[in-house]
Amino acid sequence: MLSVSDASATEGERLEFVISLNEDPYDYVVVDYDVEAGTAEVGVDVHRFGGTALFQPFEVRKVIRVPTIRDSVKEGTETFSLVLSKASGATIEKKTGIGTILDDD
């Protein structure tokens, strides 16, 4: 089963989400991921970001680094989601990871 972790970082840095499998796959596993807005706006606070994670046989962990956008606006803490979809070779157990952007202003 696939799951994605939560992540946090200061504005302007990359958030590191971990997509993991709970057991060693004997074959390839593929899963799509995409950023969805929350209180953080896509294209304003966090870059538009998505792709496909390919797990090789016996690989159980992928790190996805999502870049955030630095600005000089005092905003407070903001959040967005990294969402898993369209898995092949495994099922998705936890499809949403919460990204927390800590304001540096």
Contacts in CASP RR format, 6 or more apart in sequence:
PFRMAT RR
TARGET T0000
AUTHOR 0000-0000-0000
METHOD contacts of the structure
MODEL  1
MLSVSDASATEGERLEFVISLNEDPYDYVVVDYDVEAGTAEVGVDVHRFG
GTALFQPFEVRKVIRVPTIRDSVKEGTETFSLVLSKASGATIEKKTGIGT
ILDDD
1 21 0 8 1.000
1 22 0 8 1.000
1 23 0 8 1.000
1 90 0 8 1.000
1 91 0 8 1.000
1 92 0 8 1.000
1 93 0 8 1.000
2 19 0 8 1.000
2 20 0 8 1.000
2 21 0 8 1.000
2 29 0 8 1.000
2 31 0 8 1.000
2 84 0 8 1.000
2 87 0 8 1.000
2 90 0 8 1.000
2 91 0 8 1.000
2 92 0 8 1.000
2 93 0 8 1.000
2 94 0 8 1.000
3 19 0 8 1.000
3 20 0 8 1.000
3 22 0 8 1.000
3 92 0 8 1.000
3 93 0 8 1.000
3 94 0 8 1.000
4 17 0 8 1.000
4 18 0 8 1.000
4 19 0 8 1.000
4 20 0 8 1.000
4 33 0 8 1.000
4 64 0 8 1.000
4 82 0 8 1.000
4 83 0 8 1.000
4 84 0 8 1.000
4 94 0 8 1.000
4 95 0 8 1.000
4 96 0 8 1.000
4 97 0 8 1.000
5 17 0 8 1.000
5 18 0 8 1.000
5 19 0 8 1.000
5 20 0 8 1.000
5 97 0 8 1.000
6 17 0 8 1.000
6 97 0 8 1.000
6 98 0 8 1.000
6 99 0 8 1.000
6 100 0 8 1.000
7 15 0 8 1.000
7 16 0 8 1.000
7 17 0 8 1.000
7 18 0 8 1.000
7 66 0 8 1.000
7 82 0 8 1.000
7 97 0 8 1.000
7 98 0 8 1.000
7 99 0 8 1.000
7 100 0 8 1.000
8 15 0 8 1.000
8 99 0 8 1.000
8 100 0 8 1.000
8 101 0 8 1.000
8 102 0 8 1.000
9 15 0 8 1.000
9 16 0 8 1.000
9 68 0 8 1.000
9 100 0 8 1.000
9 101 0 8 1.000
9 102 0 8 1.000
10 101 0 8 1.000
10 102 0 8 1.000
10 103 0 8 1.000
10 104 0 8 1.000
11 45 0 8 1.000
11 68 0 8 1.000
11 69 0 8 1.000
11 70 0 8 1.000
11 71 0 8 1.000
11 101 0 8 1.000
11 102 0 8 1.000
11 103 0 8 1.000
11 104 0 8 1.000
11 105 0 8 1.000
12 67 0 8 1.000
12 68 0 8 1.000
12 69 0 8 1.000
12 70 0 8 1.000
12 104 0 8 1.000
13 68 0 8 1.000
14 65 0 8 1.000
14 66 0 8 1.000
14 67 0 8 1.000
14 68 0 8 1.000
15 65 0 8 1.000
15 66 0 8 1.000
15 68 0 8 1.000
15 99 0 8 1.000
15 100 0 8 1.000
15 101 0 8 1.000
16 63 0 8 1.000
16 64 0 8 1.000
16 65 0 8 1.000
17 33 0 8 1.000
17 63 0 8 1.000
17 64 0 8 1.000
17 65 0 8 1.000
17 66 0 8 1.000
17 82 0 8 1.000
17 97 0 8 1.000
17 99 0 8 1.000
18 61 0 8 1.000
18 62 0 8 1.000
18 63 0 8 1.000
18 64 0 8 1.000
19 31 0 8 1.000
19 33 0 8 1.000
19 53 0 8 1.000
19 61 0 8 1.000
19 62 0 8 1.000
19 63 0 8 1.000
19 64 0 8 1.000
19 84 0 8 1.000
20 60 0 8 1.000
20 61 0 8 1.000
20 62 0 8 1.000
21 29 0 8 1.000
21 55 0 8 1.000
21 59 0 8 1.000
21 60 0 8 1.000
21 61 0 8 1.000
21 90 0 8 1.000
22 60 0 8 1.000
22 93 0 8 1.000
23 60 0 8 1.000
24 57 0 8 1.000
24 58 0 8 1.000
24 60 0 8 1.000
25 55 0 8 1.000
25 57 0 8 1.000
25 58 0 8 1.000
25 59 0 8 1.000
25 60 0 8 1.000
25 89 0 8 1.000
25 90 0 8 1.000
26 57 0 8 1.000
26 58 0 8 1.000
27 57 0 8 1.000
27 89 0 8 1.000
28 54 0 8 1.000
28 55 0 8 1.000
28 56 0 8 1.000
28 57 0 8 1.000
28 88 0 8 1.000
28 89 0 8 1.000
29 54 0 8 1.000
29 55 0 8 1.000
29 87 0 8 1.000
29 88 0 8 1.000
29 89 0 8 1.000
29 90 0 8 1.000
30 52 0 8 1.000
30 53 0 8 1.000
30 54 0 8 1.000
30 55 0 8 1.000
30 86 0 8 1.000
30 87 0 8 1.000
30 88 0 8 1.000
30 89 0 8 1.000
31 52 0 8 1.000
31 53 0 8 1.000
31 55 0 8 1.000
31 84 0 8 1.000
31 85 0 8 1.000
31 86 0 8 1.000
31 87 0 8 1.000
31 88 0 8 1.000
31 90 0 8 1.000
31 92 0 8 1.000
32 50 0 8 1.000
32 51 0 8 1.000
32 52 0 8 1.000
32 53 0 8 1.000
32 84 0 8 1.000
32 85 0 8 1.000
32 86 0 8 1.000
32 87 0 8 1.000
33 50 0 8 1.000
33 51 0 8 1.000
33 52 0 8 1.000
33 53 0 8 1.000
33 64 0 8 1.000
33 82 0 8 1.000
33 83 0 8 1.000
33 84 0 8 1.000
33 85 0 8 1.000
34 49 0 8 1.000
34 50 0 8 1.000
34 51 0 8 1.000
34 82 0 8 1.000
34 83 0 8 1.000
34 85 0 8 1.000
35 42 0 8 1.000
35 46 0 8 1.000
35 47 0 8 1.000
35 48 0 8 1.000
35 49 0 8 1.000
35 50 0 8 1.000
35 66 0 8 1.000
35 80 0 8 1.000
35 81 0 8 1.000
35 82 0 8 1.000
35 83 0 8 1.000
36 42 0 8 1.000
36 80 0 8 1.000
36 81 0 8 1.000
36 82 0 8 1.000
36 83 0 8 1.000
37 80 0 8 1.000
38 78 0 8 1.000
38 79 0 8 1.000
38 80 0 8 1.000
38 81 0 8 1.000
39 78 0 8 1.000
39 79 0 8 1.000
39 80 0 8 1.000
40 46 0 8 1.000
40 68 0 8 1.000
40 78 0 8 1.000
40 79 0 8 1.000
40 80 0 8 1.000
40 99 0 8 1.000
40 101 0 8 1.000
42 48 0 8 1.000
42 80 0 8 1.000
43 69 0 8 1.000
44 69 0 8 1.000
45 68 0 8 1.000
45 69 0 8 1.000
45 71 0 8 1.000
45 75 0 8 1.000
45 78 0 8 1.000
45 80 0 8 1.000
45 101 0 8 1.000
46 66 0 8 1.000
46 67 0 8 1.000
46 68 0 8 1.000
46 69 0 8 1.000
46 80 0 8 1.000
46 101 0 8 1.000
47 66 0 8 1.000
47 67 0 8 1.000
47 68 0 8 1.000
47 69 0 8 1.000
49 66 0 8 1.000
49 67 0 8 1.000
53 62 0 8 1.000
53 64 0 8 1.000
55 62 0 8 1.000
64 82 0 8 1.000
66 82 0 8 1.000
66 99 0 8 1.000
68 101 0 8 1.000
70 104 0 8 1.000
71 105 0 8 1.000
72 105 0 8 1.000
73 105 0 8 1.000
74 103 0 8 1.000
74 105 0 8 1.000
75 103 0 8 1.000
75 105 0 8 1.000
76 102 0 8 1.000
76 103 0 8 1.000
77 100 0 8 1.000
77 101 0 8 1.000
77 102 0 8 1.000
77 103 0 8 1.000
78 100 0 8 1.000
78 101 0 8 1.000
78 103 0 8 1.000
79 98 0 8 1.000
79 99 0 8 1.000
79 100 0 8 1.000
79 101 0 8 1.000
80 98 0 8 1.000
80 99 0 8 1.000
80 101 0 8 1.000
81 96 0 8 1.000
81 97 0 8 1.000
81 98 0 8 1.000
81 99 0 8 1.000
82 96 0 8 1.000
82 97 0 8 1.000
82 99 0 8 1.000
83 95 0 8 1.000
83 96 0 8 1.000
83 97 0 8 1.000
84 92 0 8 1.000
84 94 0 8 1.000
84 95 0 8 1.000
84 96 0 8 1.000
85 92 0 8 1.000
85 95 0 8 1.000
END
